[in-house]
Amino acid sequence: MDALDAYIVTAAMKALQLDSIEDFPLTTENAFYEALEGTPDERANYLLHFSVTIIEENVNLHDIDVEEMNVDAEAGSANQNVLSTMKHGEWFVCDNCQKRYKTEGWLKRHLIHAHNHTFESETRKEPAGGPAIVKEAFLKVALLLRDTSDAYSLGDGNRIFRNAKFEMLTFMKSSHIKYRLWLWRYTCYETALLSQRQAYEYKWNTTVNINGGTAHNIPNDNMVEIYVHRLKDKVRAQGANLTFASARMAALSLSVLDTVKENMTKETHATIKSRKKPPSKHSDIEQMNKVLLQSPFFSDEFPLHGLANIVDPFYPTDREKMYKWIETQKHRAFLEMQ
């Protein structure tokens, strides 16, 4: 996160034409000074427009066309439906001449060459302009991570499930099967498998607040890990006196002790403060900022050298491969639900 903060600070300095992190804009007619003297709403609007300006200058979002991706999705689904209707058991059988094929690819070639069948094609598979700039690829992933972390800390179910779709695209691009499958099922539960009431509860109960206050939520998985570690400590403390009954009692007492502690805190109006102060990131960000100002990362003529193979984490996606994988997971889910 410190690296992302340093990139954001450097991008803001470039937009304001600052040479040092301690400088201020030279001209008094700058909108920066007008926003400082304005109302809170005017300052918020200025920061919003300024943030959009930084994103437009440093993150290339113009090649990602949602409407184009929707058209490609419909084309991929139509192609898959045509081939799925011709599958009978372990064989693909042509509806026109009854020839049998073992694989989907051979049936597709047969339909194209023997029966002049036309499959819907994707509008574009390759990105315009070659590999993405390293800075843009880093900022896209880092900003997604920051937004997801904020969503979990605030318990914002809408943002959590919205970002899960983009995270699944990144894992598809990097071929992380475990996390790709988990995110696929994660979104399917909320979108298709659960009832409307169950999906609502599932979406807005993905986090838990153990400290109270705003922005202190953690994911349920992390909460389970915390309880597991605490239970292991209690089990180790019993030593040779450990039995199944004592381990079970220790597991059941964890939540009870937390409830008693919480009730006592409320009744006595006590305030629990952390003994550790969060470390200051100012010096680290300042050092990284100096390096970034002297580096070519914020130059239009960025030399790729050995980084030419780095591509955009979201685009282009091998959508035909993605559709086949999704259809396979849908069929697998159908069999598991029988």
C-alpha positions as CSV (number, residue, x, y, z in Angstrom):
1,M,0.0,0.0,0.0
2,D,2.9,2.4,0.6
3,A,4.0,1.9,-3.0
4,L,0.5,2.8,-4.2
5,D,0.5,5.9,-2.0
6,A,3.8,7.0,-3.4
7,Y,2.6,6.6,-7.0
8,I,-0.5,8.6,-6.2
9,V,1.5,11.4,-4.6
10,T,3.9,11.5,-7.5
11,A,1.0,11.6,-10.0
12,A,-0.6,14.4,-8.1
13,M,2.7,16.4,-8.1
14,K,3.0,15.9,-11.9
15,A,-0.6,17.2,-12.3
16,L,0.1,20.3,-10.1
17,Q,3.6,20.8,-11.6
18,L,5.4,20.5,-8.3
19,D,9.1,19.7,-8.0
20,S,9.1,18.7,-4.3
21,I,6.6,17.1,-1.9
22,E,6.7,20.3,0.3
23,D,6.0,22.7,-2.5
24,F,2.7,24.4,-3.3
25,P,1.3,25.4,-6.8
26,L,3.2,28.5,-8.0
27,T,0.2,30.4,-9.4
28,T,-2.4,31.8,-7.1
29,E,-5.0,31.4,-9.8
30,N,-4.8,27.7,-9.5
31,A,-8.1,25.8,-8.7
32,F,-6.2,24.3,-5.7
33,Y,-6.3,27.6,-3.8
34,E,-9.9,28.3,-4.8
35,A,-10.9,24.9,-3.4
36,L,-9.1,25.7,-0.1
37,E,-11.1,28.8,0.4
38,G,-14.4,27.2,-0.7
39,T,-17.0,25.3,1.2
40,P,-16.6,21.6,2.2
41,D,-18.7,20.5,-0.8
42,E,-16.6,22.6,-3.1
43,R,-13.4,21.1,-1.8
44,A,-14.9,17.6,-2.1
45,N,-15.9,18.3,-5.7
46,Y,-12.4,19.6,-6.5
47,L,-10.8,16.5,-5.1
48,L,-13.2,14.2,-7.1
49,H,-12.4,16.0,-10.4
50,F,-8.7,16.1,-9.6
51,S,-8.8,12.3,-8.8
52,V,-10.5,11.6,-12.2
53,T,-7.8,13.7,-13.9
54,I,-5.0,11.7,-12.3
55,I,-6.7,8.4,-13.3
56,E,-7.2,9.5,-16.9
57,E,-3.6,10.6,-17.2
58,N,-2.0,7.6,-15.6
59,V,-4.4,4.7,-16.0
60,N,-5.6,3.7,-19.5
61,L,-9.2,2.8,-19.2
62,H,-10.3,3.6,-22.8
63,D,-9.4,0.1,-24.2
64,I,-11.9,-1.5,-21.8
65,D,-15.3,-1.2,-23.4
66,V,-18.0,-2.8,-21.3
67,E,-20.5,-2.8,-24.1
68,E,-18.0,-4.5,-26.3
69,M,-17.4,-7.2,-23.7
70,N,-21.2,-7.7,-23.4
71,V,-21.4,-8.3,-27.1
72,D,-18.5,-10.8,-26.9
73,A,-20.2,-12.5,-24.0
74,E,-23.4,-13.0,-26.0
75,A,-21.3,-14.3,-29.0
76,G,-19.4,-16.7,-26.9
77,S,-22.6,-18.0,-25.2
78,A,-24.3,-18.5,-28.6
79,N,-21.3,-20.5,-29.9
80,Q,-21.3,-22.6,-26.9
81,N,-25.0,-23.3,-27.0
82,V,-24.8,-24.5,-30.7
83,L,-22.1,-27.0,-29.8
84,S,-23.7,-28.1,-26.5
85,T,-26.9,-29.1,-28.3
86,M,-25.0,-31.5,-30.5
87,K,-23.3,-33.4,-27.6
88,H,-24.8,-36.8,-26.9
89,G,-23.1,-38.7,-24.2
90,E,-19.3,-38.7,-24.8
91,W,-19.7,-37.8,-28.5
92,F,-20.5,-34.7,-30.5
93,V,-23.0,-35.6,-33.3
94,C,-23.6,-33.3,-36.3
95,D,-27.3,-32.6,-36.7
96,N,-26.9,-32.3,-40.5
97,C,-25.0,-35.5,-41.4
98,Q,-24.9,-37.4,-38.2
99,K,-21.1,-37.7,-38.2
100,R,-19.6,-38.2,-34.7
101,Y,-16.6,-36.4,-33.3
102,K,-14.8,-37.0,-30.0
103,T,-13.9,-33.3,-29.4
104,E,-15.7,-30.1,-29.6
105,G,-12.9,-28.6,-31.8
106,W,-13.3,-31.2,-34.5
107,L,-17.1,-30.7,-34.7
108,K,-16.6,-27.0,-35.0
109,R,-14.2,-27.4,-37.9
110,H,-16.6,-29.8,-39.5
111,L,-19.5,-27.4,-39.3
112,I,-17.4,-24.6,-40.8
113,H,-15.9,-26.5,-43.7
114,A,-18.7,-29.0,-44.5
115,H,-21.8,-27.0,-43.8
116,N,-20.6,-23.4,-44.1
117,H,-21.7,-22.7,-40.5
118,T,-20.8,-19.2,-39.3
119,F,-19.9,-18.8,-35.6
120,E,-20.2,-15.4,-33.9
121,S,-16.8,-13.9,-33.6
122,E,-15.4,-11.7,-30.9
123,T,-14.9,-8.0,-31.8
124,R,-11.3,-7.9,-30.7
125,K,-8.8,-10.2,-29.0
126,E,-5.6,-8.2,-29.1
127,P,-5.1,-4.8,-27.3
128,A,-4.4,-1.7,-29.4
129,G,-0.9,-0.5,-29.1
130,G,0.9,-3.6,-27.8
131,P,1.8,-4.4,-24.2
132,A,0.4,-2.2,-21.5
133,I,2.7,0.2,-19.7
134,V,4.1,-1.2,-16.4
135,K,2.8,1.8,-14.4
136,E,-0.7,1.4,-15.7
137,A,-0.8,-2.4,-15.0
138,F,0.5,-1.8,-11.4
139,L,-2.0,1.0,-10.7
140,K,-5.0,-1.0,-11.9
141,V,-4.2,-3.9,-9.7
142,A,-3.1,-1.7,-6.7
143,L,-6.2,0.5,-6.9
144,L,-8.4,-2.6,-7.1
145,L,-6.6,-4.0,-3.9
146,R,-7.1,-0.7,-2.1
147,D,-10.8,-0.5,-3.0
148,T,-11.4,-4.1,-2.0
149,S,-9.6,-3.5,1.4
150,D,-11.7,-0.5,2.0
151,A,-14.8,-2.4,1.1
152,Y,-14.1,-5.2,3.6
153,S,-13.1,-2.7,6.3
154,L,-16.5,-0.9,5.8
155,G,-18.5,-4.1,5.3
156,D,-19.7,-2.8,1.9
157,G,-21.2,-5.9,0.2
158,N,-21.9,-4.2,-3.1
159,R,-18.3,-3.2,-3.6
160,I,-17.0,-6.6,-2.4
161,F,-19.0,-8.5,-5.0
162,R,-18.4,-6.0,-7.7
163,N,-14.6,-6.2,-7.3
164,A,-14.8,-10.0,-7.1
165,K,-15.7,-10.0,-10.8
166,F,-12.6,-7.9,-11.7
167,E,-10.4,-10.1,-9.4
168,M,-11.6,-13.2,-11.2
169,L,-10.5,-11.7,-14.5
170,T,-7.0,-11.0,-13.1
171,F,-6.7,-14.6,-11.8
172,M,-7.9,-15.9,-15.2
173,K,-5.2,-13.9,-16.8
174,S,-2.5,-15.2,-14.4
175,S,-3.9,-18.8,-14.4
176,H,-4.6,-19.0,-10.7
177,I,-7.1,-21.8,-10.7
178,K,-7.8,-22.0,-7.0
179,Y,-8.7,-18.4,-6.5
180,R,-10.5,-18.2,-9.9
181,L,-12.7,-21.1,-8.9
182,W,-13.4,-19.6,-5.5
183,L,-14.4,-16.2,-6.8
184,W,-16.6,-17.9,-9.5
185,R,-18.5,-19.8,-6.9
186,Y,-18.5,-16.7,-4.6
187,T,-20.4,-14.7,-7.2
188,C,-22.6,-17.6,-8.3
189,Y,-24.0,-18.0,-4.8
190,E,-25.1,-14.4,-4.7
191,T,-26.3,-14.1,-8.3
192,A,-27.9,-17.4,-9.2
193,L,-27.9,-20.2,-6.5
194,L,-29.4,-18.5,-3.4
195,S,-32.8,-17.1,-3.0
196,Q,-33.2,-13.3,-3.0
197,R,-33.3,-13.2,0.8
198,Q,-30.4,-15.6,1.3
199,A,-28.4,-13.7,-1.3
200,Y,-29.0,-10.4,0.5
201,E,-27.8,-12.0,3.8
202,Y,-24.8,-13.6,2.1
203,K,-23.7,-10.3,0.6
204,W,-24.0,-8.2,3.7
205,N,-22.6,-10.8,6.2
206,T,-19.2,-11.4,4.6
207,T,-17.4,-9.4,7.3
208,V,-17.4,-9.2,11.1
209,N,-16.5,-6.3,13.4
210,I,-14.5,-7.4,16.5
211,N,-13.3,-4.0,17.8
212,G,-16.4,-1.8,17.2
213,G,-16.5,1.5,15.4
214,T,-16.4,2.4,11.7
215,A,-14.0,0.8,9.2
216,H,-12.8,-2.0,11.6
217,N,-14.5,-4.9,9.8
218,I,-12.5,-8.0,8.8
219,P,-13.4,-10.8,6.4
220,N,-15.1,-13.8,8.0
221,D,-12.2,-16.1,6.9
222,N,-9.8,-13.9,8.9
223,M,-12.1,-14.2,11.9
224,V,-12.1,-18.0,11.6
225,E,-8.3,-18.0,11.5
226,I,-8.1,-15.8,14.6
227,Y,-10.3,-18.2,16.5
228,V,-8.3,-21.2,15.2
229,H,-5.1,-19.7,16.5
230,R,-6.6,-18.8,19.9
231,L,-8.0,-22.3,20.2
232,K,-4.6,-23.8,19.4
233,D,-3.1,-21.7,22.2
234,K,-5.6,-22.9,24.7
235,V,-5.1,-26.6,23.6
236,R,-1.3,-26.2,23.9
237,A,-1.7,-24.7,27.4
238,Q,-3.4,-27.8,28.7
239,G,-0.4,-30.0,27.9
240,A,-0.7,-33.6,29.1
241,N,-4.1,-32.9,30.6
242,L,-5.7,-32.5,27.2
243,T,-8.7,-34.6,26.4
244,F,-11.4,-34.4,23.8
245,A,-13.9,-33.0,26.3
246,S,-11.5,-30.2,27.5
247,A,-10.6,-29.3,23.9
248,R,-14.4,-29.1,23.1
249,M,-15.0,-26.9,26.2
250,A,-12.1,-24.6,25.2
251,A,-13.6,-24.2,21.7
252,L,-17.1,-23.5,23.0
253,S,-15.8,-21.0,25.6
254,L,-14.0,-18.7,23.1
255,S,-17.2,-16.9,21.9
256,V,-18.7,-16.9,25.4
257,L,-15.6,-15.1,26.9
258,D,-15.8,-12.6,24.1
259,T,-19.5,-11.9,24.8
260,V,-18.8,-11.4,28.5
261,K,-15.9,-9.1,27.8
262,E,-18.0,-7.1,25.4
263,N,-20.9,-6.8,27.9
264,M,-18.6,-5.7,30.7
265,T,-17.0,-3.1,28.4
266,K,-20.5,-1.6,27.6
267,E,-21.6,-1.6,31.2
268,T,-18.5,0.1,32.6
269,H,-18.2,2.5,29.5
270,A,-14.6,1.5,29.2
271,T,-12.6,2.3,26.2
272,I,-10.1,-0.2,24.9
273,K,-7.1,1.4,23.3
274,S,-4.4,-0.2,21.3
275,R,-0.9,-0.1,22.9
276,K,0.7,0.0,19.5
277,K,0.7,3.2,17.5
278,P,0.4,2.7,13.7
279,P,3.8,3.4,12.1
280,S,4.2,6.6,10.2
281,K,4.5,6.1,6.4
282,H,5.5,9.6,5.7
283,S,9.3,9.0,5.5
284,D,8.9,5.8,3.3
285,I,6.5,7.6,0.9
286,E,8.9,10.6,0.7
287,Q,11.8,8.3,-0.2
288,M,9.8,6.4,-2.8
289,N,8.5,9.7,-4.2
290,K,12.1,11.0,-4.8
291,V,12.9,7.8,-6.7
292,L,9.8,8.0,-8.8
293,L,10.4,11.6,-9.7
294,Q,13.8,10.7,-11.1
295,S,12.6,7.5,-12.8
296,P,11.0,7.3,-16.3
297,F,7.8,5.7,-14.9
298,F,5.8,8.9,-15.4
299,S,7.2,9.6,-18.9
300,D,5.4,8.9,-22.1
301,E,8.6,7.3,-23.5
302,F,9.0,4.7,-20.9
303,P,11.7,2.2,-21.9
304,L,10.4,-1.3,-21.5
305,H,13.7,-3.2,-21.7
306,G,13.1,-6.5,-20.1
307,L,9.4,-5.7,-19.2
308,A,8.0,-5.9,-22.7
309,N,6.0,-9.1,-21.8
310,I,3.9,-7.4,-19.1
311,V,0.3,-6.9,-20.3
312,D,-2.8,-5.4,-19.0
313,P,-4.2,-7.5,-16.1
314,F,-7.8,-7.1,-17.4
315,Y,-7.5,-6.9,-21.1
316,P,-7.2,-8.8,-23.4
317,T,-8.8,-11.8,-21.9
318,D,-9.0,-15.1,-23.8
319,R,-12.8,-14.9,-23.8
320,E,-13.4,-18.1,-25.7
321,K,-11.3,-20.0,-23.2
322,M,-13.1,-18.2,-20.4
323,Y,-16.6,-19.1,-21.7
324,K,-15.6,-22.8,-22.0
325,W,-14.3,-22.7,-18.5
326,I,-17.5,-21.1,-17.2
327,E,-19.7,-23.6,-19.0
328,T,-17.6,-26.4,-17.5
329,Q,-18.1,-25.0,-14.0
330,K,-21.9,-24.6,-14.7
331,H,-22.1,-28.2,-15.7
332,R,-20.1,-29.3,-12.7
333,A,-22.3,-27.2,-10.3
334,F,-25.4,-28.8,-11.9
335,L,-24.1,-32.3,-11.3
336,E,-23.1,-31.5,-7.7
337,M,-26.6,-30.1,-7.0
338,Q,-28.3,-33.3,-8.1
